[in-house]
Amino acid sequence: MSSRRPRSGPGDVLGTAVVRKGEHATNADPTGSWSLVVPLKPLALAKSRLAGHAGPLARPRLALAFAQDTVAAALASRAVRDVSVVTDDPVAALTLGALGARIVPDRPAAGLNAALAHGARAVRARRPGAPVATLNADLPALRPAELSRVLAVAAEFPRAFLPDAAEIGTTLLSAAPGVELRPAFGGASRRRHLLSGAAEIRLDGVRSVRQDVDTGDDLRAAVELGVGPRTAERWAVDVRAAGGAAG
């Protein structure tokens, strides 16, 4: 059983995964100003780099669990008014919609950045004055309070972004009201967002907003940090019990 790290609330341990308790699945008092856009590719295609740690059936279940825990935590953030998930996956749409997310079909079907721009336009068609931020769907250790801190800093700039834990990619990109999002995700997106003029958010104590999951090492890092209940269950059943946690 791994030791717990400092956290914002009580938790239990399932396997080696710390499970958060007491967080709302939806924001019961949506007074926050931010609209978040979360992209999610079809589950059958998601998280291919986890193939060595989860079988062909478990990998889509892990991807969905990551998204569930991400969306639930985002909706519990006091800074967030609503979350829109851009996806064409029917299972993901049904499951995440049940948590309180708005589902936006990926009409462009032209890749990640086109999906994010489309999601931002959909948000502003409904809320023209909304500040908008994209958020990765693979942040299973996300803490609502840490997300609120990041968004508070983002609000100080026309565009801002948060680098991932590896300092190569991006987990969050924001745009103030009336400002175009201009997403440039994929690969070394940190550099592209810097070159685009977006301010880089440098903030201590927000690891949960930076720890995305692409590889087995990423997954172990998120589990050690403390993942949400859906990911904890999948870790115990589909990864750890199957021996995928090693190596």
Buried (B, 14 or more C-beta within 10 A) or exposed (E): EEEEEEBEEEBEBBBBBBBBEEBBBBBEEEEBBBBBBBBBBBBEEBBEEBEEBBBEEBBBBBBBBBBBBBBBBBBBBBBBBBBBBBBBBEBBBEBBBEBBBBBBEBEBEEEBBBBBBBBBBBBBEEBEEBBBBBBBBBBBBBBBBBBBBBBEBBBEBBBBBBBBBBEEBBBBBBBBEEEEBBBBBEEEBBBBBBEBEBBEBEBEEBBBBBBBBBBBEBBBBBBBBBBBBBBBBBBBBBBBEEEBBEE
